[in-house]
Amino acid sequence: MTRLSVEMLAADAPEPITSAGHAQLGIAVLVGIAVIVLLITKFKLHAFLSLTLGTLVLGAVAGAPLDKAITSFTTGLGTTVAGVGVLIALGAILGKMLADSGGADQIVDTILAKAGGRSMPWAMVLIASVIGLPLFFEVGVVLLIPVVLMVAKRGNYSLMRIGIPALAGLSVMHGLVPPHPGPLVAIDAVQANLGVTLALGVLVAIPTVIVAGPLFSKVAARWVDVPAPDRMIPQRASEELDKRPAFGPTLATILLPVVLMLSKALVDIVIDDPEHTVQRVFDVVGSPLIALLASVLVGIFTLLRPAGFGKDRLTPLVERGLAPIAGILLIVGAGGGFKQTLIDSGVGQMVLDISEDWSIPALLLAWLIAVAIRLATGSATVATVSAAGLVAPLAADMSTAHTALLVLAIGAGSLFFSHVNDAGFWLVKEYFGLSVGQTVKTWSIMETIISVVAGGLVLLLSLVL
């Protein structure tokens, strides 16, 4: 919580919340979220505007003065964008470099050349998980769908047997593993340790993606047996390039920020002395900003130069990479404003009181809240930022590991049952040439499996950590 927010709370809400106050705040949350859902689903208003208007309605129903609600919203928006905006931008640039240089295609082709037969679904989930680390979900889908369709067509595989593992790999990375926007926002909201969250996220992601990917794809292929649609096989980026980067340097560039951030977390655990020179060095090089910036700078030499990109192409590439994330940054920022308004109006304390009165485990409560918002809005990012704001006070007395698990519980809940109000639902439907019913049987069920398995693993880890 920012200093300004603390001053507002001290000035405006020193009295304990009564049962009547709980009722009013509960109604305010429901009305605020209902407005957001209605504006997004019924009136097709952009999520940024919907979150802004929903926040103001929340403040009004909660009885907060309008000027204080506006201050809370703008403070939360600024703090959130300041915390994760640069990281999202660097991730977008790295993803664009990976796509345009042909580096993504190089990884795909190298792994597929060594796979075949029964190992192909496992190869697809491996490809999607590696590619999905630096890429936004939608970008990863656009990159991998041509590969999925070509492999299914040329190898005479079931489309679902190949497609579901790829989608599972992308979705799990998107919901659970930083530096994706959702996990980053949740980490910022609950003040979790990024390195620990990354390590535990990978630990949860591996069994989750195995169950929801290669294993579920066997069932999905029996439920929905459709051929790969010829009309949806677009041209791959590297087909227009004379050369492309090698496999080893490309993979090293993608994994560099992950290695740096995990190294920082390991050094923090082993040395545990903030004044120690080695720990201070890793605190810098393992910070998300430096780790991602280093990967982008290294990518200039390992991705762009081998592909024949000169200096004159670097600036246009960065501009094209940044353009699509404007909407994401605004949504994330508005979600941060919504979160801060929840906290400043006393909703966060209300959730804390309810969790104590009802004896609901904090991790389960976080998962359930994220599930409810995901089902209502269709957006995993909106579900993550809203749920993080609601449960942030629960992290106050948690250990470092349990705070990281709180982030993962929110991320798992935010992936639950994608349906017709989710853009990803329609993206998968159109690319794979499915009906609405077939998309529900495959994509929607896969997302639910990811959410339930990951949520269950988080609860199990909380018992041993």
VOGU-3710 file (C-alpha; in Angstrom, 3 decimals, decimal comma):
1> mtrlsvemla> 0,000/0,000/0,000  1,332/3,438/-0,883  2,016/6,191/1,670  -0,881/8,228/0,262  -3,241/5,287/0,695  -2,150/4,813/4,289  -2,779/8,508/5,023  -6,250/8,273/3,453  -7,128/5,260/5,557  -5,813/6,909/8,710
11> adapepitsa> -7,896/10,007/8,033  -11,110/8,401/6,855  -11,499/4,928/8,343  -10,142/4,639/11,863  -13,273/2,931/13,208  -13,667/-0,850/13,055  -16,026/-2,170/10,382  -19,413/-3,196/11,791  -21,695/-5,905/10,440  -23,709/-3,200/8,697
21> ghaqlgiavl> -20,479/-1,891/7,202  -19,689/-5,374/5,957  -23,071/-5,573/4,282  -22,662/-2,214/2,562  -19,130/-3,023/1,396  -20,237/-6,458/0,177  -23,015/-4,862/-1,859  -20,536/-2,290/-3,191  -18,181/-5,028/-4,403  -21,004/-6,970/-6,069
31> vgiavivlli> -22,417/-3,852/-7,743  -18,972/-2,676/-8,867  -18,074/-6,052/-10,377  -21,560/-6,370/-11,909  -21,090/-3,010/-13,648  -17,716/-4,115/-14,991  -19,160/-7,433/-16,236  -22,183/-5,756/-17,814  -20,126/-3,128/-19,606  -17,643/-5,701/-20,950
41> tkfklhafls> -20,123/-8,403/-21,970  -23,355/-6,576/-22,821  -22,154/-3,215/-24,097  -18,767/-4,461/-25,419  -16,981/-1,567/-23,734  -13,198/-1,788/-23,487  -12,021/-3,345/-20,217  -10,068/-0,176/-19,313  -13,187/2,016/-19,447  -15,272/-0,702/-17,774
51> ltlgtlvlga> -12,837/-0,987/-14,866  -12,681/2,799/-14,496  -16,456/3,194/-14,375  -16,878/0,119/-12,161  -14,361/1,544/-9,695  -16,258/4,834/-9,415  -19,538/2,950/-8,894  -17,856/0,809/-6,219  -16,660/3,909/-4,368  -20,067/5,571/-4,591
61> vagapldkai> -21,983/2,532/-3,285  -19,407/2,056/-0,515  -20,123/5,611/0,629  -16,690/7,028/-0,171  -16,435/10,696/-1,239  -15,999/10,867/-5,020  -12,762/12,843/-4,815  -11,239/10,223/-2,487  -12,355/7,416/-4,796  -10,733/9,179/-7,754
71> tsfttglgtt> -7,528/9,671/-5,762  -7,466/5,986/-4,805  -8,018/4,933/-8,410  -5,337/7,181/-9,901  -2,862/6,284/-7,129  -3,400/2,574/-7,714  -3,183/2,972/-11,487  0,090/4,879/-11,271  1,637/2,502/-8,751  0,705/-0,579/-10,778
81> vagvgvlial> 1,976/0,756/-14,094  5,163/1,940/-12,403  5,671/-1,520/-10,943  4,963/-3,727/-13,960  4,634/-1,466/-17,007  8,310/-1,519/-17,984  8,457/-5,288/-17,492  5,470/-5,836/-19,772  7,076/-3,558/-22,383  10,408/-5,412/-22,251
91> gailgkmlad> 8,607/-8,747/-22,503  6,714/-7,518/-25,562  9,946/-6,370/-27,237  11,647/-9,710/-26,552  8,641/-11,570/-27,915  8,634/-9,478/-31,083  12,367/-10,071/-31,581  11,825/-13,786/-31,135  8,979/-13,867/-33,660  10,355/-11,580/-36,400
101> sggadqivdt> 13,881/-13,006/-36,367  12,618/-16,542/-36,921  13,986/-17,608/-33,525  10,614/-19,042/-32,476  10,404/-21,029/-35,703  13,949/-22,289/-35,162  13,053/-23,686/-31,732  9,874/-25,249/-33,092  11,552/-26,902/-36,077  14,524/-28,181/-34,064
111> ilakaggrsm> 12,349/-29,883/-31,449  9,914/-31,285/-34,033  12,810/-32,742/-36,032  13,694/-34,900/-33,030  10,119/-35,923/-32,205  7,610/-38,177/-33,855  4,815/-40,625/-33,271  3,643/-40,845/-29,665  6,176/-38,262/-28,525  4,685/-35,514/-30,704
121> pwamvliasv> 2,133/-34,239/-28,117  4,957/-34,034/-25,565  7,098/-32,153/-28,073  4,256/-29,686/-28,653  3,803/-28,985/-24,930  7,562/-28,482/-24,573  7,624/-26,054/-27,514  4,638/-24,099/-26,198  6,071/-23,871/-22,679  9,434/-22,553/-23,917
131> iglplffevg> 7,904/-20,159/-26,453  5,275/-19,107/-23,918  7,803/-17,829/-21,372  8,431/-14,429/-23,038  5,264/-14,162/-25,176  1,747/-12,989/-24,387  -0,841/-15,742/-24,803  -2,435/-14,309/-27,938  0,959/-13,805/-29,614  1,969/-17,351/-28,717
141> vvllipvvlm> -1,253/-18,706/-30,234  -0,683/-16,822/-33,491  2,912/-18,114/-33,630  2,155/-21,742/-32,793  -1,153/-22,347/-34,579  0,519/-22,616/-38,031  2,895/-25,226/-36,584  0,038/-27,149/-34,935  -1,969/-27,208/-38,151  1,004/-28,201/-40,338
151> vakrgnyslm> 2,106/-30,994/-37,971  -1,448/-32,355/-37,751  -1,867/-32,183/-41,526  1,478/-33,612/-42,624  1,733/-36,239/-39,894  -1,927/-37,237/-40,115  -2,410/-36,578/-36,404  -5,660/-35,715/-34,667  -5,862/-31,914/-34,458  -6,808/-32,052/-30,775
161> rigipalagl> -3,962/-34,469/-29,992  -1,479/-31,861/-31,210  -3,369/-28,626/-30,477  -4,414/-29,180/-26,854  -0,828/-29,706/-25,562  0,301/-26,522/-27,316  -2,588/-24,493/-25,892  -2,041/-25,958/-22,423  1,637/-24,965/-22,453  0,812/-21,400/-23,445
171> svmhglvpph> -2,069/-21,038/-20,987  -0,160/-22,384/-17,980  2,755/-20,028/-18,636  0,315/-17,123/-19,062  -1,476/-17,734/-15,772  1,246/-18,954/-13,429  4,721/-17,879/-14,477  6,212/-14,366/-14,449  7,023/-12,211/-16,394  3,463/-12,483/-17,773
181> pgplvaidav> 1,256/-9,489/-16,817  -1,179/-11,376/-14,570  1,391/-12,956/-12,230  3,422/-9,727/-12,178  0,410/-7,678/-11,084  -0,488/-10,208/-8,377  3,118/-10,267/-7,140  3,102/-6,477/-6,949  -0,283/-6,394/-5,169  0,561/-8,882/-2,407
191> qanlgvtlal> 4,265/-7,946/-2,196  5,456/-11,461/-3,060  9,049/-12,415/-3,827  9,315/-12,726/-7,602  12,087/-15,319/-7,614  10,299/-17,601/-5,157  7,032/-17,181/-7,065  8,806/-18,036/-10,319  10,380/-21,161/-8,825  7,123/-22,383/-7,266
201> gvlvaiptvi> 5,231/-21,410/-10,428  7,445/-23,647/-12,543  7,073/-26,435/-9,951  3,266/-26,209/-10,167  3,264/-25,665/-13,933  5,072/-28,896/-14,897  2,541/-31,465/-13,572  -0,346/-29,159/-14,463  0,641/-28,889/-18,105  1,220/-32,656/-18,325
211> vagplfskva> -2,299/-33,433/-17,080  -4,064/-30,711/-19,101  -1,904/-31,185/-22,212  -0,723/-34,611/-23,420  -2,968/-36,610/-21,070  -6,218/-34,679/-21,619  -5,536/-34,453/-25,372  -6,218/-38,208/-25,633  -9,727/-37,645/-24,300  -10,269/-34,445/-26,289
221> arwvdvpapd> -9,294/-36,222/-29,513  -12,034/-38,810/-28,890  -14,626/-36,147/-28,049  -13,820/-33,910/-31,016  -12,295/-35,566/-34,079  -11,808/-32,841/-36,692  -9,202/-32,388/-39,456  -6,854/-29,409/-39,593  -8,540/-26,642/-41,658  -6,422/-25,788/-44,725
231> rmipqrasee> -7,678/-22,203/-44,906  -6,210/-21,348/-41,500  -2,562/-22,203/-42,227  -0,921/-18,759/-42,491  2,610/-17,982/-43,593  5,304/-18,303/-40,949  7,567/-15,352/-40,220  10,805/-17,141/-41,118  9,596/-18,078/-44,602  10,446/-14,539/-45,683
241> ldkrpafgpt> 13,956/-14,657/-44,165  17,137/-15,815/-45,876  18,605/-16,957/-42,544  17,602/-17,220/-38,916  19,326/-17,566/-35,502  20,666/-20,881/-34,228  18,763/-23,018/-31,740  21,226/-22,805/-28,822  21,637/-19,010/-28,654  17,890/-18,521/-29,154
251> latillpvvl> 16,990/-20,844/-26,286  19,645/-19,243/-24,070  18,216/-15,773/-24,771  14,690/-16,873/-23,802  15,820/-18,565/-20,607  18,276/-15,836/-19,535  15,791/-13,741/-17,474  14,414/-16,892/-15,829  17,922/-18,033/-14,858  18,858/-14,598/-13,490
261> mlskalvdiv> 15,696/-14,261/-11,404  15,955/-17,798/-10,041  19,641/-17,212/-9,230  18,704/-14,149/-7,183  16,125/-16,164/-5,233  18,672/-18,930/-4,580  21,366/-16,488/-3,422  18,864/-14,765/-1,125  18,104/-18,126/0,514  21,709/-19,367/0,766
271> iddpehtvqr> 23,431/-16,150/1,902  20,516/-14,328/3,581  22,599/-11,197/4,263  21,405/-8,014/2,490  24,806/-6,390/3,066  26,816/-9,246/1,533  28,496/-8,210/-1,738  27,402/-11,296/-3,678  23,775/-10,920/-2,603  23,796/-7,225/-3,480
281> vfdvvgspli> 25,125/-8,038/-6,962  22,432/-10,659/-7,547  19,763/-8,338/-6,139  20,599/-6,087/-9,090  21,198/-8,569/-11,927  18,311/-10,774/-10,780  15,764/-7,968/-10,558  13,032/-8,377/-13,205  13,920/-5,083/-14,906  17,618/-5,910/-15,340
291> allasvlvgi> 16,954/-9,570/-16,191  14,526/-8,725/-18,992  16,595/-5,780/-20,203  19,662/-8,034/-20,381  17,711/-10,573/-22,426  16,567/-7,890/-24,866  20,106/-6,538/-25,290  21,539/-10,028/-25,730  18,755/-10,761/-28,236  20,069/-8,011/-30,519
301> ftllrpagfg> 23,230/-10,082/-31,024  21,777/-13,615/-30,769  18,462/-13,105/-32,609  18,457/-10,021/-34,825  21,985/-9,967/-36,218  22,023/-13,661/-37,229  18,719/-13,035/-39,046  20,300/-10,174/-40,988  18,574/-7,320/-39,180  20,567/-4,086/-39,416
311> kdrltplver> 20,473/-1,081/-37,109  17,783/0,556/-39,231  15,307/-2,258/-38,444  15,707/-2,218/-34,658  13,601/0,870/-33,885  10,661/-0,133/-36,145  10,697/-3,613/-34,587  10,545/-2,179/-31,049  7,702/0,151/-32,081  5,724/-2,739/-33,564
321> glapiagill> 6,323/-4,767/-30,416  5,135/-1,993/-28,110  2,033/-0,962/-30,055  -0,160/-3,986/-29,170  0,479/-3,710/-25,417  -1,048/-0,247/-24,974  -4,428/-1,791/-24,223  -2,899/-4,365/-21,882  -1,067/-1,674/-19,909  -4,255/0,356/-19,543
331> ivgagggfkq> -6,248/-2,677/-18,393  -3,551/-3,665/-15,919  -3,316/-0,065/-14,658  -7,076/0,270/-14,275  -7,098/-3,054/-12,451  -4,530/-1,612/-10,065  -6,761/1,403/-9,529  -9,710/-0,891/-8,823  -7,548/-2,844/-6,363  -6,464/0,314/-4,501
341> tlidsgvgqm> -10,048/1,531/-4,243  -11,039/-1,833/-2,764  -8,315/-1,511/-0,144  -8,918/2,145/0,713  -12,676/1,673/1,074  -12,145/-1,148/3,580  -13,091/-4,083/1,353  -9,711/-5,717/1,843  -10,173/-5,678/5,621  -13,689/-7,045/5,145
351> vldisedwsi> -12,314/-10,034/3,195  -9,742/-10,571/5,946  -12,476/-10,551/8,603  -14,667/-12,930/6,608  -11,804/-15,388/6,056  -11,200/-15,465/9,819  -14,885/-15,753/10,744  -15,657/-18,478/8,212  -12,313/-20,301/8,611  -11,779/-20,401/4,843
361> palllawlia> -8,126/-21,042/3,944  -6,699/-17,900/2,383  -5,399/-19,754/-0,691  -8,769/-21,372/-1,362  -10,551/-18,037/-0,897  -8,174/-16,384/-3,377  -8,802/-19,158/-5,925  -12,593/-18,932/-5,529  -12,640/-15,136/-5,916  -10,507/-15,329/-9,065
371> vairlatgsa> -12,778/-18,078/-10,453  -15,898/-15,976/-9,891  -14,435/-12,910/-11,602  -13,029/-14,997/-14,473  -16,440/-16,577/-15,130  -18,109/-13,176/-15,017  -15,681/-11,072/-17,082  -13,963/-13,667/-19,269  -10,601/-11,975/-18,750  -7,827/-13,783/-16,880
381> tvatvsaagl> -5,988/-10,486/-16,402  -9,039/-8,696/-14,969  -9,690/-11,682/-12,697  -6,095/-11,649/-11,476  -5,817/-7,933/-10,732  -9,253/-7,769/-9,088  -8,750/-10,873/-6,959  -5,270/-9,708/-5,952  -6,746/-6,454/-4,671  -9,403/-8,259/-2,667
391> vaplaadmst> -7,072/-10,733/-0,969  -3,963/-8,532/-0,599  -4,527/-8,013/3,175  -4,406/-11,792/3,671  -0,702/-11,751/2,754  0,279/-9,494/5,662  1,184/-12,311/8,071  2,183/-14,922/5,486  5,643/-16,392/4,985  7,542/-15,719/1,767
401> ahtallvlai> 6,584/-19,116/0,343  2,893/-18,792/1,230  2,714/-15,287/-0,242  4,080/-16,735/-3,493  1,487/-19,524/-3,303  -1,220/-16,873/-2,865  -0,147/-15,402/-6,212  -0,319/-18,854/-7,825  -3,756/-19,556/-6,325  -5,038/-16,336/-7,893
411> gagslffshv> -3,396/-17,218/-11,213  -4,896/-20,716/-11,178  -8,375/-19,383/-10,460  -8,096/-16,807/-13,238  -7,875/-19,599/-15,857  -11,098/-21,403/-14,879  -13,534/-22,377/-17,696  -12,981/-19,921/-20,545  -16,246/-19,447/-22,420  -17,995/-17,092/-24,844
421> ndagfwlvke> -17,026/-13,863/-23,043  -13,301/-14,637/-23,434  -11,417/-13,490/-26,537  -9,180/-16,566/-26,277  -12,253/-18,790/-26,698  -13,044/-17,276/-30,095  -9,387/-17,219/-31,140  -9,113/-20,976/-30,619  -12,532/-21,647/-32,185  -11,739/-19,805/-35,419
431> yfglsvgqtv> -8,170/-21,033/-35,852  -9,133/-24,665/-35,302  -12,387/-24,409/-37,249  -14,522/-25,662/-34,353  -18,151/-25,122/-33,398  -19,001/-23,442/-30,087  -19,884/-26,819/-28,566  -16,624/-28,397/-29,743  -14,630/-25,472/-28,330  -16,305/-25,924/-24,946
441> ktwsimetii> -15,529/-29,673/-24,972  -11,857/-29,050/-25,693  -10,531/-25,570/-24,877  -12,940/-24,727/-22,034  -12,507/-28,094/-20,325  -8,719/-27,854/-20,735  -8,692/-24,449/-19,016  -10,801/-25,842/-16,171  -8,409/-28,766/-15,717  -5,474/-26,352/-15,551
451> svvagglvll> -7,259/-24,248/-12,932  -8,310/-27,165/-10,728  -5,024/-29,100/-10,940  -2,890/-26,008/-10,328  -5,146/-24,886/-7,467  -4,955/-28,330/-5,888  -1,164/-28,421/-6,186  -0,923/-24,991/-4,574  -2,985/-26,196/-1,600  -0,826/-29,318/-1,295
461> lslvl> 2,380/-27,258/-1,355  0,976/-25,017/1,378  0,828/-28,056/3,673  4,549/-28,809/3,330  6,105/-25,335/2,986
//
